[in-house]
Amino acid sequence: MQKHVDTPVIKSLGIVGSRDLPMSWVAKVEAVVEDVLGRGYHVATGGALGTDHFVLESLLVLGQASKGIVHGAWKNMAGFPGPVRPTLREFCEQGGTLRWGQSQGKGDNPNMVKVALLMRNQRLVEACYGVVAFLAAGSKGTLFTLGKAASKRCPLVVFPACATAPAGKPAFDARLLPALSFVKWVPLRCGGCWSGAFKAVYIK
């Protein structure tokens, strides 16, 4: 009789955020990616500029592309931003997973593109155990993702990322945290790469 072996359940954490996240945040993003991988999670992201691109580059630097998943909005590689494509190709060559979306990109009307992007964000949230977000001012897509993650009551951590920082270092602005009636934002106290982050505590 063949012995039954349980297949380990792999949990993913989404690491997403603003397209406008400054380069001064690259090291912080990489440190968070490394910490999340060290906790046994896979890392999911969205394939956009800014935070998503930093996440992809971090997976490659760490030699852990096979533990990464990109949820794309596009049906083809041409839909992704030009600077992201070479990184994404290398990511796939190194064993990373790419899940295609619904938009052709160029040629689709703006409403179709917007819907594809929002559906991409929703799929990512549904596929993940929790979400870490680097939120800069005006990042509507990240706010949408945070709202979906919060409605799911999943573990949620946010770095409120101030775009202007002295000496090129990451700076934080708690005023950027989204106001959600059922969420209280509490500073993380564990230090290290999580310094400056806030976690969602669900109060309703």
C-alpha positions in Angstrom: 0.0 0.0 0.0 1.4 3.4 -1.0 2.1 5.7 1.8 0.2 9.0 1.7 2.4 12.1 1.9 0.8 15.4 2.6 1.7 18.2 0.2 2.8 21.3 2.1 0.4 24.2 1.7 2.3 27.2 0.3 1.0 30.6 1.3 1.7 33.7 -0.6 2.0 37.3 0.7 1.3 40.1 -1.7 3.9 42.9 -1.8 2.6 45.8 -3.8 2.5 49.6 -3.8 2.9 52.8 -5.5 4.3 53.2 -9.0 6.0 56.4 -7.8 7.9 54.8 -4.9 11.3 56.5 -4.9 14.5 54.7 -5.5 15.5 55.4 -1.9 13.1 52.6 -0.9 14.8 49.8 -3.0 16.8 48.5 -0.1 13.8 48.5 2.3 11.7 46.6 -0.3 14.4 44.0 -0.8 14.8 43.6 3.0 11.0 43.0 3.4 11.0 40.5 0.5 13.9 38.6 2.1 12.2 38.6 5.4 8.9 37.3 4.0 10.7 34.5 2.1 12.6 33.6 5.3 9.2 33.1 7.0 8.3 30.5 4.4 6.0 32.5 2.2 6.0 33.0 -1.6 5.8 36.6 -2.8 3.1 37.9 -5.2 3.2 41.2 -6.9 1.7 43.0 -9.9 4.3 43.7 -12.5 4.0 47.5 -12.6 6.7 50.2 -12.2 7.8 51.3 -8.8 7.2 48.9 -5.9 6.3 45.9 -8.1 9.4 46.3 -10.1 11.5 46.6 -7.0 10.0 43.4 -5.7 10.8 41.6 -9.0 14.4 42.8 -8.9 14.7 41.7 -5.2 13.6 38.2 -6.0 16.2 38.0 -8.7 19.0 39.5 -6.5 18.1 37.0 -3.8 18.0 34.1 -6.3 14.4 33.3 -5.4 12.4 34.0 -8.6 10.9 30.5 -8.3 9.1 31.7 -5.1 7.6 34.7 -6.9 4.2 35.1 -8.7 3.3 38.1 -10.9 -0.4 38.7 -11.4 -0.5 40.7 -14.6 -3.3 42.8 -16.2 -2.1 41.9 -19.7 -2.5 39.1 -22.2 1.0 39.6 -23.6 4.4 40.8 -22.5 4.0 44.0 -24.6 1.4 45.2 -22.1 3.9 45.6 -19.3 5.8 48.8 -18.9 9.0 48.9 -21.0 11.5 49.1 -18.1 9.8 46.1 -16.4 9.8 43.7 -19.4 13.5 42.7 -19.3 13.3 42.0 -15.5 10.1 40.1 -16.0 11.6 37.9 -18.8 14.6 37.1 -16.5 12.1 36.4 -13.7 10.3 33.9 -15.8 13.5 32.3 -17.1 14.6 31.8 -13.5 11.5 29.9 -12.6 9.1 32.7 -11.6 5.3 32.3 -12.2 3.5 34.8 -14.5 -0.3 34.8 -14.5 -1.7 36.6 -17.5 -4.6 39.1 -17.4 -7.3 40.2 -19.7 -6.1 43.4 -21.5 -4.1 43.6 -24.7 -2.7 46.9 -23.5 -2.3 49.1 -26.6 -5.4 49.2 -28.6 -7.8 48.6 -25.7 -9.9 51.5 -24.6 -9.0 53.1 -21.3 -12.0 51.7 -19.5 -11.0 48.1 -20.4 -7.5 48.8 -19.3 -8.7 50.2 -15.9 -11.0 47.2 -15.4 -8.1 44.8 -16.2 -5.8 46.5 -13.7 -8.4 46.5 -10.9 -9.2 42.8 -11.6 -5.5 42.1 -11.4 -5.4 43.7 -8.0 -8.4 41.7 -6.8 -7.0 38.4 -8.1 -3.8 39.1 -6.2 -5.7 39.7 -2.9 -7.8 36.6 -3.4 -4.7 34.5 -4.0 -2.8 35.8 -0.9 -2.8 35.1 2.8 -1.9 38.7 3.5 -0.7 41.9 1.9 2.2 44.3 2.5 1.9 47.6 0.8 4.2 50.6 0.2 1.7 53.4 0.0 2.7 56.8 -1.4 0.3 59.7 -1.9 -2.2 59.4 -4.8 -1.7 55.7 -5.4 -5.4 54.8 -6.3 -4.5 51.3 -7.3 -2.8 50.5 -4.0 -5.7 52.0 -2.1 -8.1 49.8 -4.0 -5.9 46.8 -3.2 -5.8 47.7 0.5 -9.6 48.1 0.5 -10.1 44.6 -0.9 -7.5 43.1 1.5 -9.2 44.8 4.4 -12.6 43.6 3.4 -11.2 40.1 3.4 -9.9 40.7 7.0 -6.5 39.3 6.0 -3.2 40.3 7.7 -2.4 43.7 6.3 0.8 45.8 6.8 1.3 49.3 5.2 4.4 51.4 4.9 3.1 55.0 4.5 5.9 56.1 2.1 6.7 59.8 2.0 8.1 60.6 -1.5 10.5 63.3 -0.2 13.2 62.1 2.2 16.3 63.7 3.6 19.6 62.2 2.4 17.8 59.8 0.1 16.5 57.7 3.0 13.0 56.3 3.3 10.7 58.6 5.3 7.2 57.8 6.6 4.0 59.8 6.9 1.2 58.2 8.9 -1.3 60.6 7.4 -1.2 58.6 4.2 -2.8 55.6 5.9 -6.3 55.0 4.5 -9.3 55.8 6.7 -11.3 52.6 7.0 -14.2 52.5 9.5 -13.4 49.0 10.7 -9.6 49.3 10.8 -7.3 50.7 13.5 -3.7 51.3 12.3 -1.1 50.2 14.9 2.7 50.8 14.5 4.7 47.6 14.2 7.2 47.2 17.1 9.3 44.4 15.8 11.9 46.7 14.3 14.4 45.7 11.6 13.0 45.9 8.1 9.5 46.5 9.5 10.5 49.8 11.1 8.0 52.5 10.0 5.2 50.0 9.1 1.7 49.9 10.5 -0.5 46.8 10.8 -4.3 46.7 10.5 -6.3 45.7 13.6 -9.9 44.9 12.7 -12.3 46.5 15.2 -15.6 45.5 13.7 
